[in-house]
Amino acid sequence: MDAAAALSARELAGVAAALTLAGHQPVGQLDAALISGGRSNLTYRITDGVRRWVLRTPPRAGRTPSAHDVAREHRVTAALRGSDVPVAEAVLLHVDEELLGGPFAVSAFVEGRALRTRDELAELGDPEVGRVVASMLGSLVALHRVDHRAVGLASFGRPDGYAARQLRRWTGQWTLTGSAEHLPLAEEVIRGLGRRVPEQLVSTVVHGDYRIDNTLVRDTDVAAVVDWELSTIGDPVSDVAMMCAYRDPAFDLITGGPSAWTSDRLPAPDRLAEMYAGAGGRELAHWDFHLALANFKIAAIAAGIDHRRRSGVGSGPGFDTAGEAVPRFLELARDALPRAVRRPPPRKRP
């Protein structure tokens, strides 16, 4: 484990005390193994030798405002437990930052595998890959059908104006982390999006970062949807657009290698959108705008990873190459904009 990310004996003792207060007293000393970390939240598998949990906490340095929100993850997964959306059981949220240098959330460990790389996907035959994709889309459709008010998420986010808020948020992220080299193209995209913000037709829970490696798969079914730090109440079309935008090969520059989600064994982006609609998903209104915004968001994410590298607080796969993905996703966003024409509201009949 990276020494900077390792949990000390004192920190693990504090996590054990928090688990005990939450009614999950460990039977022995905790041990931690880093599952993933660096580009997003740090994720650990912790065990007392009998039971296993997953602990999520923000990076210890270089994080940006509003990102890495483990409290948001905890709240939404706790609310969705018992719905048709597969999620891990939320165990505890510890908001005091003194122990680990940031808040942390603990959930139950889910048996399943994350299909992150092309090699991991290669372990499945084509029929199995098809069933995994179908299960993914079914889980996303189920999420967009959840009555967020009924499950206690009425105040999880504003019910309207999602696209405008997302544009402001990711413009802010870009301002913090984007490089001067790509500023003219980014400004062109931001201006174009700002002129085309559409009316929101429906509001649902949105994941915000949906793709195959943000699920855990058991056999060919999604056992749990994970990584909910960008979730909120918003426009469900945005989830589908993000899922499709991530299919571009430039995403491999962000992951640091051939990723499962960019494999040509998976449906093309347009086909994915059709499959979502065919599975009973929401109407894909203002699709071109949402696709443009999704590509801009990925460009901002890549810029954020590159910013952490330039700040000296990130290393590992993707850190050295994420910056190369920025112009590609900005170009994809710009190219979608001419089609995303904002329609005027219908005139009232006299």
N, C-alpha and C positions, 0 to 999 in steps of 0.2 A: 504494500500500500504506500502511496505517496506520503512522505513524512508530514507534509503540510496538511494533509487531509486526515491523517490517522487520529483516532479518538484515544485519548489518554485513559489510564486507569481511573483517574479522578472523574473524568467526564462520563465514563461508563457507569461509575458508581452513582452519579447524579441521574443518569437515564434510568437506572434500576430503581432509584427512589421515586422517580416520576411514574414509572410503571406500577409500582406498589400502590401509590396514591390513587391510581386509576383503576385499581382492583385486579391488576395483572402481576402479582408479585413473582419475580424470578425465583427459581429454586436453587440457583447457583450464580456464580460470577458471570457477568456478561462478556461475550466475545463479539467483536465486530469485524466485518469484512466489507470493503468498499465494492459495491456493485458497479456504480458508474459515478462519474463526477467530473467537474471542470467546466463544461460548457453551460450546464444548467444547475439544478440543485444537486448536492451531494447525496447519494443514495447508498445506505448501508444495510446489509443483512446482519441482524443481531440475534444472538441465541444465548440461552442459559444452559444449553446442553440437552434440553428437552423440547422447548418450544422455540419457534422462530418468529421474528417480527421484521418489518422494514422501517427504517428511520430515514426521514428526508429533512435536510436542512440546507439553507442557502450557502453558496460559496463563501469561504472565510475572508475573501478580499475581492475587490473589483466588481462587486455587484452593482446594478443600476436600480434606481427607484422604480417601484411597482413590479419589478420582475422577481422571480424566485419566491412566489407567495405560497408558502406551505400552509398558512392558515386558511387560505382560500381552498386549497386542495382538500384539507381536512373537512371543511364545512360541506363542500359539495358531495364528497364521497359518503359522508355520514347521512346526508339527506337522500342520496340515491340508493342507499342500501335497502333492499326489499323491492326495488323497482325491477323492470325488465333489463336494466342496464347493468352488466356485470362489473362490480367494483370490489376492491378489497375492503374488509371491515376496518373502519376508522377506530383506533384504540385511544389515542390521546393527542392533545395539542399542548405544547409547552411554549408560552409566548415570552417568557423571561429570557433575554439574550445573554445573561451573565454566564450560564453554564457552557454553552457551545459557541458563543460569539454571535448567535442568531437564534431565532425561534426554531423549533423542530416539531415534527409530527411523526407519530408512530402508527402503523397500520399492521394488520395481520399479514403474514406471509402467504402468498398465493402460489400454489404449485402450477407452473407453466413456464414457457420459454418465450423470450423476446426474440423476434426474428429481425435482427438489426442488420446483418451483413448478407451479401450475395451468397457466401458459402453456407450460411445457416439456412437460407431459403432453398439452396440446392439439395438439402436433405429431404425435401418434400417433392413428390411427383406432381405433375401438372394437375391431376384431379384434386389432390390435396390442397394445392395452392388455390385452386378455384373455390374450394369450400371455405378456406380461411378468409378469402376476400369477401365471400358472401356473408360469413359470420360477422366480419368487420362492418360491412354496410348495414346488416341487420341491427347491430349494436348502436350504430349512429342514428338510424331511423328511430330506434327505441328511445334514445336520448331526446331526440327532437319531439317526441310524443309526450314526454313527461310533463305533467301539470306542475310547474315550478312552485306555484302558490300552495298547492296541496301538500307538497313534500317539505314545506318550510323555507323555501327559497324566494319568497316574495320580495325580500329586501336585498337579494344577492346582487342585483344590478338594476339599472333603470330599464323600463320596458320598451323605450323607444330611443331613437337617435344613435343607435349602436355604430353605424358606419362612420358618422361624423366623429364620435368619441374615439373610435379606433384610429382614424386618420390623425387626430390630435395626439393621441398617445404615441403612435409609432413615429410621427414627425418629431415628437419630443425625444424619443429614443435615438432617432437618427441625429438630432442636434447634439446629443451627448456623446455619441460614439462614431458617427460617420466621418470619413476622411475627406479632406479638401479636394482630393483627386476626383472624387465622384460627385461632388456637390452640384455642378450644373445639371447633370442628368437627374439627380435626386430632386432638385428644385422643380424641374420640368414635370416630373411625375407627381409631386405634391400639389403643384398648381392644377394639373389636369384632373387629379382626383377631387380636389376641392370644388371644381366647377361641375362635377358630375355626381355628387352625393345623392343617392336615390331615397325615395320614401321607403320606410320599413313596413312591410306588410304583416309580419307576424313576429312574436317574441318567444323564444324558448331558451332552455339551458344550452349553451354552446361549450364545446370542449376547448376550442381555440388552437389546438396543435395536433389535429387528428391524422394519424398515419399508422402503418403496420407496427413500427417499433415502439409505439406508445400503447401497445396492447400486450398482454400475456396470453399465449396460446397453449391450450391443452388439447392434444390430438389435433383436430382441425377447427375447434371452437374457441372463441375469445373467452378466456376465463376471467379476465379483468381488463378494463380500460384504466390506464395509469397516466401520470404526468398531467394533472389538472390545474397547474399553476396559472394558466391563462384563461381558465373558465370564467363564465359570467352569464348574465341574461343578455341575449343578443339575437342577431339575425341568423337563423340556421343555415342560410345559403353560404355564409362565410366559412362554416366548417367544411362544407363540400368543396369550396373553392381552395381552401388551404390544402386539403387532402390531395386535390388534383395538381396544384402548383408544385408541391413537393416531389412530384413524379419527374421533374426535369433532371437530366443527368448532372447538372451543376450542383445539385444537392450533395453529391458525393464529395465535393470540395469542402462542405461543411462537416460531414461525418468523418472525413479523413480516409475514405476508402469506398470500394463498391458497396453500396447499401442495398438492402433487400427491396426498399420501396422504389428504387429507380430501375429495377430489373425489367427487361422487356418481356419477361414471363407474366407480368401483371397487366391488367387492362390499361389501355391508353387513357389519358385524362378525360377525354370526352366520353369514352365508354364508361368510365367510373361514374361520371355524373348521370348518365343514362341508367345505370344499374341502381344507383341510389333512388332515383325517381321511380323506377320499376318496382323497387322493394317497398314502396309506399311512403317515400320520403316527402318532405315539403316541396312546394313549388320553387323552382330555381329562378326566381325573379331577379332581374338586373344582374344576370350572370357575368357579363363582361366586366362590369364595375368591380364586383366582388373578386373576380380573378385578378384584375389589376391590383387591387388592394392587397390581396394575398401575396402576390409576388413582391410588392413593396415591403410588406412585413417580413418576408424571408430575407430580403436584402438588408433590412435593419437588424435582424437577428444575426446574420453573418457579420455585419459591421460591428455588432456588439462583441462577438467572439474575438474578432480581430483586434478590437480595442483592448480587451483583456490581455491578449498576447503582447500588444505594444506597451501595455502598462506593466508587464513582467509578472503577471499573476495567473498565467494559464500556460499549460503545456500538454502535449499529447496529440492524438489523432485529430485532425481538423483545425487545430489552432494555427498551423503554418499556412494553411490553404484556404481557410474560410473567407479571407479578404478577396480572393480571386473570384468567388461566387457573386460578390456584390454587383459588379456591372452587368452580369448576365441577368440577374433577377430584376434589376432596375430596367433593363431593356425589355424584358418580358412584360413588366408593368406598363411601360410606355406604349408598347405595341398593342396592348389590349385597350388602351384608352380611347382611340378614335371610334371604336365600336360602342363604347359605353356612353351613349348620349343620354343626358338627363331629359326625361320626358316632362313637358309642362302638365300641371294638373288639369283634369278635364273641366271644360267650361260648364257652368250651370245653365240649364235650359231656362229661357225666359218664361 
